[in-house]
Amino acid sequence: MTGPSSLQELISALRCLPGVGPRAAQRMAYHLLQHDKPGAVRLTQALGRALQAVRRCPMCNSFCEEDLCALCGSAKRDPSVLCVVETPADLLMMEQTHAYDGLYFVLMGRLSPLDGIGPREIGLDFLARRIATGSVREVILATNFTNEGEATAHYIGEMLRERSVRLSRIARGVPVGGELEFVDTGTLAQALLERRPV
Amino acid sequence: MTGPSSLQELISALRCLPGVGPRAAQRMAYHLLQHDKPGAVRLTQALGRALQAVRRCPMCNSFCEEDLCALCGSAKRDPSVLCVVETPADLLMMEQTHAYDGLYFVLMGRLSPLDGIGPREIGLDFLARRIATGSVREVILATNFTNEGEATAHYIGEMLRERSVRLSRIARGVPVGGELEFVDTGTLAQALLERRPV
């Protein structure tokens, strides 16, 4: 006796969401069916539509609905600078700074050999071809400062070394508004090593 | 620039899930579209089917797909004992004990006046009518030992006081396998108060 089968199947299907275990899936299913049927209908439709409409931008590798994403198709962006980020979420963060007007390349992941994620899985062959067209003058590596993000940046750096593009990595250091007392020692050591003349 | 609209709508729709904020919703949407399209298809179908198939059992108030849920329709259960629980999850926990062979009434919530959840919202009128039929001999109150669960149990107790049914509350005390040293003092005090002759 474990309840209706369509409810069981819903609970089981909800577990495909990242970070959702058996208890959370059960709570979600009960919540939707008991308290938020309109939300469940909306979610069903949104999933169906997104599955149909969302594809990859052939330029930046991020999600888009048209032949080209709005950013890559924009005439206002500088096509000679390319910022490499791990995820669409990182791209959004970069956009929110309003400090960048070039284009992006979204890896949709990071190198992680143990998980079977190699250069091809994060579209590096695709990135190399894009650089080979010669339209890009500078590549900014904006992967995370985690081990995997650093390894990915290093790999891309090596890959593009022979190309005639300028390569840079976003700066590491003490966060804006950060107090030295509360910054971890690794970050502080880096901030010291990478000090800039004033 | 916030990405394709169907992706935005999916992220927004995912927030109807309990405990899912903007970041988690974004991560879920990216995960589904990038790594688990089969999972997303399965979830879409499961939601659609559950929305169509799942309704409330007219006997116990829990979720079911037929005219009567499997438990209420079972000839093996004792119809003279009724266990009142807050949620279908609690019912499943009770079933997993294999220590109960009566029927259930599922409140699908608990009294919570501040949230607008009164006796009618948790089906107490419905429970009163069921008791009035005279088929139930004993009611076991198995709501949680939270403030709201206790208040709900108290309210149901008062409501059924005049009826000729035996009323009981599941026992509070030190958990099985629990060590006194690590039990909170409130629980220990209750275990002392409600000590049983051996």
Interface residues (C-beta under 8 A of the other chain):
Chain A: M1 T2 G3 P4 S5 S6 L7 E9 L10 S12 A13 L14 C16 L17 P18 G19 A24 Q26 R27 M28 A29 Y30 H31 L32 L33 Q34 D36 K37 G39 A40 V41 R42 L43 T44 Q45 A46 L47 G48 R49 A50 L51 Q52 A53 V54 S62 F63 C64 E65 C69 A70 L71 T87 P88 A89 L92 E95 M108 G109
Chain B: M1 T2 G3 P4 S5 S6 L7 E9 L10 S12 A13 L14 C16 L17 P18 G19 A24 Q26 R27 M28 A29 Y30 H31 L32 L33 Q34 D36 K37 G39 A40 V41 R42 L43 T44 Q45 A46 L47 G48 R49 A50 L51 Q52 A53 V54 S62 F63 C64 E65 C69 A70 L71 T87 P88 A89 L92 E95 M108
